[in-house]
């Protein structure tokens, strides 16, 4: 069985580097698993090529995506269907508790204490044309504050409201005096750079993306195992 971790792909090499590092972590956690990386566009190898190379091997495509939006619902299924390969698609990583733990940890690494009630966290995601995906992302801010004294809200770097600036205003109205941006992204890229530019201009600290953390790799493996379990039960 093969696991194909599939990211969107980006012109920014940092995105592909992070995806490859996550695959390396998966291989360390499960050495007997054939784990590969593929991209929908821009980066290589392309998912279409990886699917064609499978021949008769069975595989599970795990989207390296936080939101259940266009790429998970349209792009990847179309590529799988066109390949004719014996491939199943797993669920996106989503708002997994392990990922929220990593996000909280990134904030602590940036010097934010869990016990500081003055902290207002702007959880900033990419944004989707699907309102349901944005509603799911908004739960991250609520879950993030568990076991802390922080206030938090969600902002979107592209697309829908609220923008980071609007989210900052909301948190100040709610009494936060120390703002910090937590990027709900897996890797650095052009969009996170724009968020960082806003943060620098507003003198708001910003933590690192989730990155190639062990718990990110564990979440990928959980989605892989779940897809296999559904197939076995069918």
C-alpha positions as CSV (number, residue, x, y, z in Angstrom):
1,X,0.0,0.0,0.0
2,X,1.2,3.5,-0.9
3,X,0.5,6.8,0.8
4,X,0.6,9.8,-1.5
5,X,0.7,13.0,0.5
6,X,-0.7,15.6,-1.9
7,X,-0.2,19.3,-1.4
8,X,-1.5,22.1,-3.6
9,X,1.9,23.2,-4.8
10,X,3.4,26.7,-4.9
11,X,5.9,28.9,-6.7
12,X,7.5,29.4,-3.3
13,X,10.0,26.6,-2.6
14,X,9.4,26.7,1.1
15,X,6.0,25.1,0.7
16,X,7.4,22.1,-1.1
17,X,10.3,21.8,1.4
18,X,7.9,21.6,4.2
19,X,5.8,18.9,2.5
20,X,8.9,16.8,1.8
21,X,9.9,17.2,5.4
22,X,6.5,15.9,6.5
23,X,6.9,12.9,4.3
24,X,10.4,12.3,5.8
25,X,8.8,12.3,9.2
26,X,6.0,9.9,8.1
27,X,8.8,7.5,6.9
28,X,10.5,7.7,10.3
29,X,7.2,7.0,12.1
30,X,6.2,4.1,9.8
31,X,9.3,2.8,8.0
32,X,7.6,0.0,6.2
33,X,5.1,2.3,4.5
34,X,5.7,3.5,0.9
35,X,5.1,7.2,1.5
36,X,5.5,9.6,-1.4
37,X,4.9,13.3,-2.1
38,X,2.9,14.8,-5.0
39,X,1.5,18.2,-5.9
40,X,-1.6,19.4,-7.7
41,X,0.3,22.1,-9.6
42,X,3.5,24.2,-9.8
43,X,5.7,21.9,-7.8
44,X,7.0,18.5,-8.7
45,X,6.3,15.6,-8.8
46,X,2.8,16.2,-10.1
47,X,0.0,14.0,-8.7
48,X,-1.0,12.8,-12.2
49,X,2.5,11.5,-12.7
50,X,2.6,9.7,-9.4
51,X,-0.8,8.1,-10.0
52,X,0.4,6.9,-13.5
53,X,3.5,5.4,-11.9
54,X,1.5,3.3,-9.5
55,X,0.7,0.7,-12.2
56,X,-1.3,-1.9,-10.2
57,X,-0.3,-0.8,-6.7
58,X,-3.1,0.3,-4.4
59,X,-2.7,3.8,-2.8
60,X,-4.4,6.3,-0.6
61,X,-4.1,10.0,-1.5
62,X,-4.0,12.1,1.7
63,X,-4.5,15.8,1.0
64,X,-2.0,17.9,2.8
65,X,-4.7,20.5,3.3
66,X,-6.3,22.1,6.4
67,X,-9.6,23.1,4.7
68,X,-12.1,20.9,3.0
69,X,-12.4,23.2,0.0
70,X,-11.9,23.3,-3.8
71,X,-8.7,21.3,-4.0
72,X,-9.9,18.5,-1.8
73,X,-13.4,18.4,-3.3
74,X,-12.6,19.0,-7.0
75,X,-9.0,19.0,-8.1
76,X,-7.7,15.9,-6.4
77,X,-10.8,13.7,-7.1
78,X,-10.7,14.7,-10.8
79,X,-7.0,13.7,-11.0
80,X,-7.7,10.3,-9.3
81,X,-10.7,9.6,-11.5
82,X,-8.8,10.4,-14.7
83,X,-5.9,8.1,-13.7
84,X,-8.0,5.0,-13.5
85,X,-5.8,3.8,-10.7
86,X,-6.9,1.8,-7.6
87,X,-6.7,4.8,-5.3
88,X,-8.8,6.1,-2.4
89,X,-8.8,9.6,-1.1
90,X,-8.5,10.3,2.6
91,X,-10.0,13.3,4.4
92,X,-8.2,16.6,4.8
93,X,-6.2,17.3,8.0
94,X,-8.9,19.8,9.2
95,X,-9.2,21.1,12.7
96,X,-7.6,18.1,14.4
97,X,-6.8,18.5,18.1
98,X,-3.2,17.6,17.4
99,X,-2.8,20.4,15.0
100,X,-4.4,22.9,17.3
101,X,-1.9,21.7,20.0
102,X,0.9,22.5,17.5
103,X,-0.5,25.9,16.8
104,X,-0.7,26.6,20.6
105,X,2.9,25.4,20.9
106,X,4.1,27.7,18.1
107,X,2.6,30.6,20.0
108,X,4.4,29.6,23.2
109,X,7.6,29.4,21.2
110,X,7.0,32.9,20.1
111,X,7.0,34.0,23.8
112,X,3.2,34.0,24.5
113,X,2.3,32.7,27.9
114,X,-0.9,30.5,28.3
115,X,-1.6,32.4,31.5
116,X,-1.6,35.9,30.1
117,X,-5.2,37.2,30.0
118,X,-4.2,40.3,28.0
119,X,-3.4,38.2,24.9
120,X,-5.6,38.3,21.8
121,X,-4.8,35.7,19.1
122,X,-5.7,36.4,15.5
123,X,-5.9,32.9,13.9
124,X,-5.3,33.7,10.3
125,X,-6.3,31.2,7.5
126,X,-6.3,31.4,3.7
127,X,-10.1,31.7,3.3
128,X,-12.4,29.7,1.0
129,X,-15.3,30.4,-1.4
130,X,-17.2,27.7,0.6
131,X,-18.8,29.3,3.7
132,X,-18.9,25.9,5.4
133,X,-15.1,25.6,5.1
134,X,-14.7,29.0,6.7
135,X,-17.1,28.1,9.5
136,X,-15.0,25.0,10.3
137,X,-11.8,27.1,10.3
138,X,-13.4,29.5,12.8
139,X,-13.6,26.7,15.3
140,X,-9.8,26.7,15.5
141,X,-9.8,30.0,17.4
142,X,-12.3,28.7,19.9
143,X,-10.4,25.4,20.5
144,X,-7.1,27.2,20.7
145,X,-8.1,29.1,23.8
146,X,-8.8,25.9,25.8
147,X,-6.3,25.5,28.7
148,X,-5.3,29.1,28.2
149,X,-6.5,32.6,29.3
150,X,-6.3,34.0,25.8
151,X,-9.0,35.6,23.7
152,X,-9.0,34.6,20.0
153,X,-10.8,35.1,16.7
154,X,-10.3,34.0,13.1
155,X,-9.2,36.2,10.2
156,X,-8.8,35.4,6.5
157,X,-5.8,36.4,4.5
158,X,-7.8,36.1,1.2
159,X,-11.4,36.1,0.3
160,X,-14.0,36.5,3.1
161,X,-14.2,38.8,6.1
162,X,-13.0,39.4,8.7
163,X,-9.6,40.6,7.5
164,X,-6.6,40.5,9.9
165,X,-7.1,44.3,10.5
166,X,-10.8,43.8,11.3
167,X,-10.0,40.9,13.6
168,X,-7.4,43.0,15.5
169,X,-10.1,45.7,16.0
170,X,-12.5,43.1,17.3
171,X,-10.0,41.7,19.8
172,X,-9.2,45.2,21.1
173,X,-12.9,45.8,21.6
174,X,-13.0,42.6,23.7
175,X,-10.3,43.9,25.9
176,X,-7.1,42.3,24.5
177,X,-4.1,44.6,24.8
178,X,-1.4,42.2,23.5
179,X,-2.1,40.9,20.0
180,X,-0.4,38.1,18.2
181,X,-1.0,36.4,14.8
182,X,-1.1,32.6,14.6
183,X,-1.0,31.5,11.0
184,X,-3.3,28.5,10.4
185,X,-1.0,27.4,7.6
186,X,1.2,24.4,7.1
187,X,4.1,26.2,5.6
188,X,5.6,29.6,4.8
189,X,4.6,31.0,1.4
190,X,3.5,34.1,-0.5
191,X,0.3,34.4,1.4
192,X,1.9,34.1,4.8
193,X,4.5,36.6,3.7
194,X,1.6,39.1,3.1
195,X,0.3,38.3,6.6
196,X,3.8,38.9,8.0
197,X,4.0,42.2,6.2
198,X,0.7,43.3,7.8
199,X,2.0,42.1,11.2
200,X,5.2,44.0,10.9
201,X,3.4,47.2,9.8
202,X,1.1,46.9,12.8
203,X,3.9,45.8,15.1
204,X,2.0,42.6,15.9
205,X,4.1,39.5,16.6
206,X,3.5,36.4,14.4
207,X,4.2,32.8,15.3
208,X,5.5,30.2,12.8
209,X,3.2,28.0,10.7
210,X,2.6,24.4,11.8
211,X,5.5,23.1,9.7
212,X,7.0,19.6,9.7
213,X,6.0,18.7,13.2
214,X,5.7,15.1,14.4
215,X,2.0,15.6,15.2
216,X,1.3,16.9,11.7
217,X,2.8,13.6,10.4
218,X,0.7,11.6,12.9
219,X,-2.4,13.4,11.7
220,X,-1.6,12.4,8.1
221,X,-1.2,8.8,9.2
222,X,-4.5,8.9,11.0
223,X,-6.3,10.0,7.8
224,X,-4.5,7.3,5.9
225,X,-5.5,4.6,8.4
226,X,-9.1,5.9,8.5
227,X,-9.4,5.6,4.7
228,X,-8.1,2.0,4.8
229,X,-10.6,1.2,7.6
230,X,-13.5,2.5,5.6
231,X,-12.4,0.5,2.6
232,X,-12.1,-2.7,4.7
233,X,-15.5,-2.2,6.2
234,X,-17.2,-1.7,2.8
